[in-house]
Amino acid sequence: MVSAPHEAMHRIFQEYPELVGHLSGVLGLELPPVVSVEPVTVDLTETEPLERRVDTLLRIGTEGDGPFLLVVEAQGKKDPGKTASWPYYCTYLHNKYRLPVLLLVVCQDHSTAAWAARPLTIGLPQWPTVTTRPLVAGPHNMPVITNVAEARKDLPLATLAAITHADNPDVDAILKTMSVALRDTPEAIAGPVVEFIAQGLGNRPAAQQWRNLVAVDLSFYTSPLSEEIRDEGRVEGRAASVLLLLSARGIDVTDATREKVTDCSDPEALGRWLVRAASVAASDEIFKDEASDGR
């Protein structure tokens, strides 16, 4: 199953194709100035019943040297199968489009990055016929950006850097820098950054830190993520109000009642319970008639 970090690591190139040029200096790759970027179908399926897809495929136009194809693969862990599939992708695309092919692999941990950077050879040990050399972006070579001005200077690169450093011990400082850098940034620009970082963090502990920063530093911002955070805050507030009102009235709150209230994510149900908490004689009475009315 495709994970959110996997999607963020390659889809960011679809949203910010200019990253191709920005990464050239970071990764030590000399590219001519990029003048155009076009999305290309990621489906590499042949007529035989075998489906092959790359994560992201872009046709990059440059000044002077002509266009080339950029294959972006997001790699979350070592996968022996890539030893065969990556060379296939490159040779197939070169044969189909008759263009140079650059394979970029984006990782979030050092061991996977080191594994992905190894040349992949097809042929005899003493005479490789085909050699594929992936270009790797990961925590080993992406900048740790904790300077707000630096982040604002190149938000797409700073966003990818934050994603690749999701497991960095200083990730809290990285995320704080990003949230401050996005203040006063137009929502149309801030939106993709907020969502890509949220995806890239996955279910790591830092994901909650990012959610908190979005809720506080970017309170103006509206998106599926920010609305979800605010909804969670409203639900938590209502649940706390139900329990507080019961306690203030001297009603003994049973463990079962407390658990049901705190686990509830339905604001309408919490609203009903809050109203009932003002008059019930026992804590479990706030749930009366819930089953009979179909709620």
MONORNOR-V107862 format. One record per residue. N is the residue number from 1. RES is the residue in one letter. SS is DSSP state (A for helix, B for strand, O for the rest). PHI is phi in radians with two decimals (none if undefined). PSI is psi as a letter, one per 20 degrees, with the letter a starting at -180 (NA if undefined). Layout:
[[N RES SS PHI PSI] [N RES SS PHI PSI]]
This chain:
[[1 M O none p] [2 V O -1.24 p] [3 S O -1.66 r] [4 A A -1.10 g] [5 P A -1.02 h] [6 H A -1.01 g] [7 E A -1.11 g] [8 A A -1.14 h] [9 M A -1.18 h] [10 H A -1.92 h] [11 R A -1.20 h] [12 I A -1.08 h] [13 F A -1.29 h] [14 Q A -1.26 h] [15 E A -1.32 h] [16 Y O -2.18 m] [17 P O -1.10 i] [18 E O -1.15 i] [19 L A -0.99 h] [20 V A -0.98 g] [21 G A -1.26 h] [22 H A -1.15 h] [23 L A -1.29 i] [24 S A -1.00 g] [25 G A -1.25 h] [26 V A -1.12 g] [27 L O -1.67 j] [28 G O 1.30 k] [29 L O -1.99 p] [30 E O -1.52 o] [31 L O -2.12 q] [32 P O -1.18 r] [33 P O -0.98 p] [34 V B -1.38 p] [35 V B -1.99 i] [36 S B -2.79 q] [37 V B -2.44 p] [38 E B -2.25 p] [39 P B -1.23 q] [40 V O -2.16 q] [41 T O -0.97 p] [42 V O -1.53 i] [43 D B -1.41 o] [44 L O -1.90 k] [45 T O -1.15 p] [46 E O -1.69 a] [47 T O -1.16 h] [48 E O -1.23 q] [49 P O -1.30 m] [50 L O -2.44 o] [51 E O -1.68 p] [52 R O -2.30 p] [53 R B -2.35 p] [54 V O -1.54 r] [55 D O -1.29 g] [56 T B -2.43 p] [57 L B -2.33 p] [58 L B -2.24 q] [59 R B -1.71 o] [60 I B -1.80 p] [61 G B -1.62 p] [62 T B -2.28 r] [63 E O -1.45 p] [64 G O 1.58 g] [65 D O -1.59 i] [66 G O 1.41 a] [67 P O -1.40 r] [68 F B -2.57 r] [69 L B -1.74 p] [70 L B -1.91 o] [71 V B -1.74 p] [72 V B -1.91 p] [73 E B -2.03 p] [74 A B -1.60 p] [75 Q B -2.13 o] [76 G O -1.54 h] [77 K O -2.76 r] [78 K O -1.16 p] [79 D O -2.43 o] [80 P O -0.98 h] [81 G O -1.11 h] [82 K A -1.18 h] [83 T A -1.01 h] [84 A A -1.66 h] [85 S A -1.28 h] [86 W A -1.10 g] [87 P A -1.04 h] [88 Y A -1.10 g] [89 Y A -0.94 g] [90 C A -1.16 g] [91 T A -1.22 h] [92 Y A -1.11 g] [93 L A -1.15 h] [94 H A -1.12 g] [95 N A -1.21 h] [96 K A -1.30 g] [97 Y A -1.79 i] [98 R O 0.97 l] [99 L O -2.27 q] [100 P B -1.05 q] [101 V B -2.16 p] [102 L B -2.02 p] [103 L B -1.76 o] [104 L B -1.94 p] [105 V B -1.96 p] [106 V B -1.88 p] [107 C B -2.24 r] [108 Q O -2.08 j] [109 D O -2.46 q] [110 H A -1.13 g] [111 S A -1.17 g] [112 T A -1.16 h] [113 A A -1.09 g] [114 A A -1.12 h] [115 W A -1.14 g] [116 A A -1.19 h] [117 A O -1.37 i] [118 R O -1.21 p] [119 P O -1.09 p] [120 L B -1.86 p] [121 T B -2.01 q] [122 I B -2.14 p] [123 G B 2.38 a] [124 L B -1.47 q] [125 P O -0.96 h] [126 Q O -1.46 i] [127 W B -2.67 n] [128 P B -1.11 p] [129 T B -1.44 g] [130 V B -2.27 p] [131 T B -2.16 p] [132 T B -1.92 p] [133 R O -2.05 n] [134 P O -1.18 q] [135 L B -1.62 p] [136 V B -2.02 p] [137 A B -1.98 p] [138 G O -2.85 a] [139 P O -1.15 i] [140 H O -1.37 h] [141 N O -2.35 i] [142 M O -1.41 q] [143 P O -1.20 q] [144 V O -1.58 o] [145 I O -1.73 o] [146 T O -2.14 j] [147 N O -1.91 p] [148 V A -1.07 g] [149 A A -1.09 h] [150 E A -1.14 g] [151 A A -1.14 g] [152 R A -1.16 h] [153 K A -1.11 h] [154 D O -2.59 n] [155 L A -1.08 g] [156 P A -1.05 g] [157 L A -1.15 g] [158 A A -1.10 h] [159 T A -1.18 g] [160 L A -1.08 h] [161 A A -1.08 g] [162 A A -1.10 h] [163 I A -1.14 g] [164 T A -1.21 h] [165 H O -1.77 k] [166 A O -1.03 h] [167 D O -1.78 j] [168 N O -1.20 p] [169 P O -0.99 h] [170 D O -1.69 k] [171 V A -1.08 h] [172 D A -1.07 g] [173 A A -1.19 h] [174 I A -1.10 g] [175 L A -1.18 h] [176 K A -1.08 g] [177 T A -1.04 g] [178 M A -1.14 g] [179 S A -1.15 h] [180 V A -1.21 h] [181 A A -1.10 h] [182 L O -1.50 i] [183 R O -1.07 q] [184 D O 1.14 j] [185 T O -1.57 p] [186 P O -0.91 q] [187 E A -1.02 h] [188 A A -1.09 h] [189 I A -1.53 g] [190 A A -1.20 h] [191 G A -0.92 g] [192 P A -1.05 h] [193 V A -1.08 g] [194 V A -1.01 g] [195 E A -1.25 g] [196 F A -1.10 g] [197 I A -1.14 g] [198 A A -1.05 g] [199 Q A -1.11 g] [200 G A -1.11 h] [201 L A -1.37 h] [202 G O 1.03 c] [203 N O -1.84 k] [204 R O -1.20 q] [205 P A -0.97 h] [206 A A -1.13 i] [207 A A -1.08 h] [208 Q A -1.20 h] [209 Q A -1.05 g] [210 W A -1.13 g] [211 R A -1.07 g] [212 N A -1.15 g] [213 L A -1.14 g] [214 V A -1.09 g] [215 A A -1.17 h] [216 V A -1.65 g] [217 D A -1.29 h] [218 L O -2.10 l] [219 S O -1.08 h] [220 F O -1.33 i] [221 Y O -1.47 p] [222 T O -2.04 p] [223 S O -2.89 r] [224 P A -0.94 h] [225 L A -1.20 g] [226 S A -1.14 h] [227 E A -1.16 h] [228 E A -1.12 g] [229 I A -1.09 g] [230 R A -1.18 h] [231 D A -1.09 g] [232 E A -1.07 g] [233 G A -1.11 h] [234 R A -1.16 g] [235 V A -1.12 g] [236 E A -1.07 h] [237 G A -1.15 g] [238 R A -1.17 g] [239 A A -1.07 g] [240 A A -1.12 h] [241 S A -1.16 h] [242 V A -1.04 g] [243 L A -1.18 h] [244 L A -1.13 g] [245 L A -1.14 g] [246 L A -1.06 g] [247 S A -1.13 g] [248 A A -1.12 h] [249 R O -1.50 j] [250 G O 1.38 j] [251 I O -1.47 p] [252 D O -1.24 o] [253 V O -1.59 o] [254 T O -1.25 q] [255 D A -1.07 h] [256 A A -1.13 g] [257 T A -1.13 g] [258 R A -1.04 g] [259 E A -1.14 g] [260 K A -1.14 h] [261 V A -1.20 g] [262 T A -1.22 h] [263 D A -1.49 i] [264 C O -1.31 p] [265 S O -1.99 j] [266 D O -1.73 o] [267 P A -1.09 h] [268 E A -1.18 g] [269 A A -1.11 g] [270 L A -1.09 h] [271 G A -1.13 g] [272 R A -1.12 g] [273 W A -1.16 h] [274 L A -1.12 g] [275 V A -1.11 g] [276 R A -1.22 h] [277 A A -1.08 i] [278 A O -1.35 i] [279 S O -2.36 i] [280 V O -1.22 q] [281 A O -1.72 i] [282 A O -2.43 q] [283 S A -1.06 h] [284 D A -1.29 i] [285 E A -1.26 i] [286 I A -1.18 i] [287 F A -1.66 j] [288 K O -1.06 q] [289 D O 1.18 j] [290 E O -1.13 g] [291 A O -1.28 g] [292 S O -1.22 h] [293 D O -1.68 j] [294 G O 1.46 j] [295 R O -1.56 NA]]
